[in-house]
Amino acid sequence: MAGAAAERQETGFVKSINDAVKKNQNNPISVKAGTVVIDKVIGARKFSGRQMGGSEPYTDVELLIEGRKEPHRLSLKGEAAPSLAGGGLRGLELAVPGIASKFMKAAHKHLTQTLKLKRGVKIPDVYGLINEQSKIKIVVGNKAMGGPIDFMYIGPMDVQSAYNPKNNLVVLNGNLTKSIAYAKGHQLYFRLRARREDQRFDPEAKDNAGVPKIYGKSPSSGDSAGRIVITDAPPSNAVIVRF
């Protein structure tokens, strides 16, 4: 999701909640998106923290709840094949230590031994199915990652809302799902892709820890690594590795 679009979605979400609270004379409201309803909401705000390593946090927005010390933390995503649980290698290592390097080694082995790719060729995106225990840790996150998140909100970048003063309910044009339920209800995959179009295969490239980087340096930008994201929608012809 482009940064400007994500910012627009977060701003629209927060404004919809806070406008509804004001209409209810700053008293609690209920928030509905899809089939999920969150009660006793007294406000919303953007999350201001970071991951421990400095990357973007898992949490995008916090819902303030009457009588609850900790807010509900939400991750907001777009509708078109949303990338889940960002933060790259650092974020993944904070969730499940060692899992990212294990995937990269499996991807490297598949590219070199099974597909027998040569240096300098274009690399197909590589996917890896995440096991049940690990995917919950990755989707929910933890404090070091700027989480944990309680809910995921998946919807349009332009947030639309309708407030009903009769029952103090604001309805949003997206879907809320508890993060644990989302993780349990979806098969999730690592997706390794190039950061730049002109990056090519370098079977010898490694990071400081000796983990294969797979991608060589981009001639146009100098980027020297790929990017790992989480997705639940690999294409039918995807290169999928086991690890």
N, C-alpha and C positions, 0 to 999 in steps of 0.2 A: 504494500500500500504506500503510495507516495506520501511524503511528509505533509504536504499542504492538505491533502484529502483527509489524512488521519486527524490533523489539527481541526479541520472543519467538523468532522464527526464528533470528536470529543467536546468541542465548544457547543455544538448543537445539543448534545446529550445533556450536558451540565445545565445549559440555559433552560431546556424543557423542564427539567426537574425543579430548578429554583423558581422559575416563573409560576409553576403550579403551586409550590409551597406558599409563595406570596399571595396568590389568589385565594388560598385557604387561610389567609391572615396569619401566616407563619406557623400554622399548626401542621401536624404530621399528615402525610398523604400516602396513598398506595401507588406503586409503579407496576405496570403490566407491559410485558413484551412477549408476544407469542402466548404460551400457556402459563408462563411463570409470573407470579405476583409477589412483590416485595412490599411488606407493610411497614408502617411507622417511619417512613422516610421523612427527614426534616431538612435535607439539603444534599447537594452534590458539589464536588470539587475535583479539579484535575490533580493527579498524583504528582508530587514534586520531587520524589526521591530518584535514586539511580541504582543500578546493580553495583555490587561490591567492586567489580572490575571497571566501573565507569560507563558501561553500556546502557542503552535504553532499558528501563525497568519493565517487568511483566505487567504491572498495574498501570492502567491509563486513567481511570476515574475511580473515586471513592464515593459511596453513598453513605451519608450520615444517618444513623438509626436512633430513634428515641429510646433511651434506657440502655443503650449498648455502648460500651466503652470503645470498642474497636469498630471502625466502619466496615461495610462490605466493600471489598476490592474487586474491580471489574477490569477485564481486558476487552477492548473494543476492536472488532474486525469488520472488514468489508465482506460483501456477499460472494464475490467471484473467487472461488478456491482460496479461502483465506489461509495465509501462512500463520502457523501457530507457534507460540512460545519462542519468540525471537531471542537475540542475544548471541547467536553464533556459537563458536566453540567454547568461549568463556562461560556463557550462560548454561550450556549443556553440562559442562564439567561441574558447575556449582550444583546442578540438580542431581546428576548421577555421575560421580567421579569415574573417569576412565571410559565412559560410553562413547564419547565423540572420537577419541583416538582409536577405539576398537572398530568403529564404523569406517573410519578413514583407511585403516589397514585392510579391512575386508574389501572395500571399494578398490583399493590399489591392487590387491591380489586378483580381483575379478578382471580388472582392465588389462593387467599384464599377462595373466596366465590363461584366462578363459577367452577374452576377446582378442588378446595378443596385439594390443594397440602399440604403435610405434611412436617414438618421440616426435612431437611437432604436429600431430593430427588433432582434429577437433574432437572433443570428448562429449559423449552423450551425458545428460543429467543422470546421476546415479541415486537410486532410492534404497532405503533399508528399513525393513519392518521392525518397529520397536516393540519389545515385549510388554506384557500387561503391567507388571510392577513398575517398570521404568517409565512408561508413558504417563502414569498418574503423577509421579514425581515431577516430570517435565512440564506437564500442562498446568498443574497447580502451582509449582514453584515453591520458593521459600524466601525468607527475609533477605538473604544475601543477594537474591536475584531481583529484589524489588517486588516481592510478593509476600505471602502466597495470595493467589486470587480465589475469590469465592464463586464468581460467575463469569461467563463469557457472554458478550453481547455481539451478535452478528447481524448486521443490517446495512441499509444504504448509507452512503457518505453524508447525504442530506437527511438529517434526523427530523422526522415529522412527529407531532404529538397532538393528542386531543385530551382536554381536561374536562371531566364531568364533576361539577360542584355538588351534585346530589349525593355521590358516594366518595368524593375526594379521591378519584382515581384518574391518573394520567396514563394514557395508552400510547406506546411508542411503536414506530413502524419497523421494528427489528425483532429479534428473538433472544431471550435470556435463557441460559442453560447453566446449571450448577457445573463448576469446572470438573469435579470428580465424575459426575454423570456423563459429561462430554467425553472425558478420557475413556471411561468404561464402554461407552456406546459407539466408539469409532476405532477403526484400525488407523494407527498413525505411523507415518514414515518420515525418516530423515530424507531430505532432498539436497544433494550436493550439486551446485551449478556454478558456472563461471560468473565472475563479477563483471568481466568485460568480454565483448564479442570476440576480440582478437587473442584471448588466452588459449593456449594449446597445451597438450599433454607433455608433462615432464616427469618421467618415472623416477628420476633421481632426486627431485626436490623434496626437502624435508624441513620441518620447523625446528626450533631450538631444542625441542624434546625428542627429536628423531622420528616424529610422526610424518608419514607421507603427506605432502601438500597437493600432489597430483597435478595441479595447474602450474604452468610456468608463468613468468612475468609478462604482463601485457606490454607490448611495444608502445602503445599509445598513451597509457596512463601510469605504468609502473606497478600496478597491482600484481601481487605475486601469490595470491591464494584464492581459493574458491569461497563460496558462501554456503553455509548449512542452514536450512530452515526446516520447520516441521509442517507437514501437510497431511490431509486425510484423503487426497484425491490424486493418486498417481495415474498417468495415462495408461491406456490398455497395452501399449508397446514399451512400457517403462523397463529400464535396466534395474532389476531389484536384486540386492545381495542379502545374504544371511550373515548375521554376526552375533 
